């Protein structure tokens, strides 16, 4: 049975403020901020590599000076501050299914991070009869919950958007 309330996504401007100038490199990971968004790494930006040729201006072109700062990306800042926007709680987990379920959760997190480097699983906590997951995005928690719900057809899945002062979207799955 699925009881759901869709969790509205936050726009990047609402979450992170207006765009910043220059480059920002995350000292905890390889993430780089360029052209108003975060990217997984410098190698993922062929236009940046081609435009700047890293130190050597292209023939006939002036090198464009940009500032470079080191600052935690929003995902690593959330980890440091022990904050999260999505929470998934799986209850009544049979020990025989723990590894399979953990892999399902990790796979959904990796897919999300490939699409957007800031959408990721922040923490997976193994508990005696379940698993608790913290995510950087409430929508990712919802996707993980729906994936578990479709894998375990008889699971009781409840999705609740953040309410009041909390933006945390919560997903609770009780396995049969």
C-alpha positions in Angstrom: 0.0 0.0 0.0 1.4 3.4 -0.9 0.3 6.6 0.8 2.1 9.5 -0.8 2.2 13.3 -0.9 4.6 14.6 -3.5 7.5 16.5 -2.1 8.0 19.8 -4.1 11.6 20.3 -5.3 13.4 23.5 -4.2 14.9 25.6 -7.0 18.7 26.0 -6.9 18.3 29.8 -6.4 16.1 29.2 -3.3 18.6 26.7 -1.9 22.0 28.2 -2.7 21.3 31.9 -3.6 22.3 33.7 -6.8 25.2 32.5 -9.0 28.8 33.2 -7.9 31.6 34.5 -10.1 34.8 32.6 -11.0 35.5 29.0 -9.9 34.9 27.3 -6.6 36.6 24.0 -5.8 35.4 21.8 -3.1 38.3 20.8 -0.8 36.4 17.6 0.4 35.7 16.2 -3.1 36.4 17.0 -6.7 33.3 19.1 -7.3 33.8 22.4 -9.1 31.4 25.4 -9.4 31.4 27.0 -12.8 28.8 28.8 -14.9 26.2 28.9 -12.0 26.2 25.2 -11.2 28.3 22.5 -9.5 29.9 19.9 -11.7 31.4 16.5 -10.6 35.0 17.4 -11.4 37.2 19.5 -13.8 37.5 16.7 -16.3 33.7 16.8 -16.8 34.0 20.3 -18.2 35.5 20.0 -21.7 34.4 23.6 -22.6 36.5 24.8 -19.6 39.5 22.8 -20.6 39.3 23.9 -24.2 38.6 27.5 -23.4 41.5 27.9 -20.9 43.9 25.2 -21.9 44.9 25.4 -18.3 47.6 28.1 -18.2 48.3 28.5 -21.9 46.0 30.9 -23.8 44.8 29.7 -27.2 46.6 31.2 -30.1 45.2 34.7 -30.9 43.1 34.6 -27.7 43.5 36.5 -24.5 43.5 34.5 -21.4 40.4 35.3 -19.3 41.3 35.9 -15.6 38.9 34.2 -13.2 39.1 34.0 -9.4 39.5 30.6 -7.8 38.2 29.9 -4.3 38.1 26.8 -2.1 34.8 26.3 -0.4 32.7 23.3 0.5 30.1 22.3 -2.0 26.5 22.3 -0.6 26.5 18.5 -0.2 29.7 18.5 1.8 28.5 21.5 3.8 25.4 19.5 4.7 27.6 16.6 5.8 29.7 18.9 7.9 26.7 20.6 9.5 24.9 17.2 10.0 22.0 18.4 8.0 19.9 16.5 5.4 16.7 17.2 3.3 15.5 13.6 2.9 15.2 10.7 5.3 14.3 7.1 4.5 13.6 4.7 7.3 13.2 1.0 6.5 11.7 -1.1 9.3 11.1 -4.8 9.9 14.1 -5.8 7.7 14.9 -9.4 7.4 18.7 -10.0 7.9 18.8 -12.1 4.7 17.7 -9.1 2.6 19.9 -6.5 4.2 22.7 -6.6 1.6 20.3 -6.6 -1.3 18.3 -3.6 0.1 21.5 -1.7 0.9 22.7 -2.2 -2.7 19.4 -1.0 -4.0 19.6 2.1 -1.9 23.3 2.8 -3.0 22.4 2.3 -6.7 19.6 4.9 -6.5 22.0 7.3 -4.8 24.7 6.7 -7.5 22.2 7.3 -10.3 21.1 10.6 -8.7 24.7 11.7 -8.2 25.5 11.0 -11.9 22.6 13.3 -12.9 23.4 16.0 -10.4 26.6 16.0 -8.3 24.8 17.6 -5.3 22.0 15.0 -5.2 23.4 12.2 -3.1 23.1 9.9 -0.1 24.8 11.5 2.8 24.6 8.6 5.3 23.4 5.0 5.5 22.9 3.8 9.0 22.5 0.1 9.6 20.1 -0.5 12.5 19.2 -3.8 14.3 15.9 -4.2 12.4 16.2 -1.8 9.6 18.1 0.9 7.7 18.1 4.7 8.0 19.2 6.9 5.1 19.9 10.6 4.9 19.9 12.3 1.5 20.9 15.8 0.3 17.5 16.1 -1.5 14.0 15.2 -0.4 13.2 14.1 -3.9 16.0 11.5 -3.7 14.5 10.1 -0.5 11.2 9.8 -2.3 12.8 7.9 -5.3 14.6 5.5 -2.9 11.3 4.9 -1.1 9.4 4.2 -4.3 12.2 1.9 -5.5 12.0 -0.1 -2.3 8.2 -0.1 -2.5 8.2 -1.5 -6.0 10.8 -4.1 -5.1 8.9 -5.2 -2.0 5.3 -5.2 -3.3 3.6 -5.8 0.1 5.6 -3.1 1.9 3.8 -0.3 3.6 5.2 2.9 2.1 4.5 6.4 3.6 5.9 9.5 2.0 5.6 12.8 3.9 6.9 16.2 2.6 8.5 18.6 5.0 6.2 20.6 7.1 6.4 23.7 9.3 10.0 24.8 9.8 11.5 21.6 8.5 12.2 21.0 4.8 13.0 17.4 5.5 11.0 14.9 3.4 10.4 11.7 5.3 9.8 8.2 3.8 8.9 5.3 6.0 8.8 1.7 4.7 7.6 -1.1 6.8 8.5 -4.4 5.2 6.1 -7.4 5.4 
